[in-house]
Amino acid sequence: MATPAVEFHAAARSDVGLVRSNNQDSGYAGTNLLVLADGMGGPAGGDIASSVALAHLVPLDTDTHTADSMLALLRDALMDAHDELSERSRRDPDLEGLGTTCIAIMRSGNKLAMVHIGDSRAYVLRGAALTQVTTDHSFVQYLVETGQITLEEAEHHPNRNVVLRILGDSQADVTPDETMREAVLGDRWLLCSDGLSGVVSPETIGSVLAEIKDPGQCAEELIRLALRAGGPDNVTCVVADIVNSGSFPPAPPQIVGAAALDRNAASRGGSSAAARAAALGNKKGSDLDEDDLDLEEKRRPWLPFLITALVTLVLAVAGWGGWAWTQSQYYVIGQDGYVVVHQGIPQSLGPWEFSHSIEVTDIALKDLSPVDRQRLQDPVMRSSREQIDEYLAQLRSSLKTSGEGTEGSQSGTSTSPDRVQSVHSRIDSGVSGSTVKA
């Protein structure tokens, strides 16, 4: 018996939240593609970063791709977005530090391909069971996995917003997690930024996903709950049902957040009790001038010494664990005409270097394509020596297939839908005028 054809019945919603001054999330819900990106960075950096990620992924929303090609297409789109963000940061000092998380799910036939980088999340509701299908690329997740803290402690950890992998201006690892799955009829998928998952429990999320049938109304209710919980961050949700093909009339794709025309829309919670409380808190913070702060310090002269002692203690406890983690990382970079392998991360603290070279390979930079040479001007990070060896094997394979000294080229989509052109135009015009994410 043939498997019935399926498709996405999806909706995307976004809100600036009750604290942030601008929305740096972007979301996309299409017939064959779902995307969620949570931007971060300097002036307008997060807006641009999440929008650039969408601009590179949206052209993949067609029904012409085979299941076998989906992961490679998604991976290439992410790396192209990463390269563009890195280049924008190099050209414009105001964009230093920009980056974005990203989750993308592509459908072909009855197969789903998913790529993920950062701490935005994907959940799937199957029957009554909600499962988180992504693993956060965050510092607290690393602490949980290594047994240093519990999941409950991670929810309130002061460094819970530290992300270890992003696309953009970062020397961190940019290798995405990649999975292939069956598109199971009746499943409901949720992609969300940490503006939702950080303040609404998985149990509540699961209940809403199970109870509200319409994807758009469901996304609206999830956002309402996040705002009622204080809305401390931008909150974006993409809800998608796996349905039989033709179950719903064709609908245009939805773009929300920083890449959307209404990116400057006010929060839905503008008149709520939570919004009034957040506004009051902001006002109290702004009312404290320098004289008030000086008075507070005089009243509590012991406070700076206590803070210093606590910071010293925390650094001493965490120091060894942090060093051990750095030495589990690897990167390659072009040096003195060859590709050189380093163990550690390409950073230093005073006289201490967190990496050292362990191998000078036989791969000469002059034999690589211009694209590969350009990429190797900066560290190419991986999470293990095995992944570094795989990258080196790819470089050697490119030498064999293209011939030594052959000029490389990059393939790309020849045409883009009108909506992709509008996303690109908003990246270079309106989005660049936004303010810094607090």
Secondary structure, DSSP 8 states (H G I E B T S, - for coil): -----EEEEEEEEEE--SS-SS--EEEEE-SSEEEEEEEE-STTHHHHHHHHHHHHHGGG-SS---GGGHHHHHHHHHHHHHHHHHHHHHH-GGGTT-EE-EEEEEEETTEEEEEEESS-EEEEEETTEEEE-S---BHHHHHHHTTSS-HHHHTT-TTTT-BS--EES-SS----EEEEEE--TT-EEEEE-HHHHTTS-HHHHHHHHHH--SHHHHHHHHHHHHHHTT--S-EEEEEEEEEETTSS-----EEEETTSTTTT---TTTTSHHHHHHHHHHHHHHH--HHHHHHHHHH-TTHHHHHHHHHHHHHHHHHHHHHHHHTT-EEEEEETTEEEEEEEEEEEETTEEEEEEEEEEEEEGGGS-HHHHHHTTS-EEESSHHHHHHHHHHHHHHHHHH-TT--------S---HHHHHHHHHHHTTGGG-----
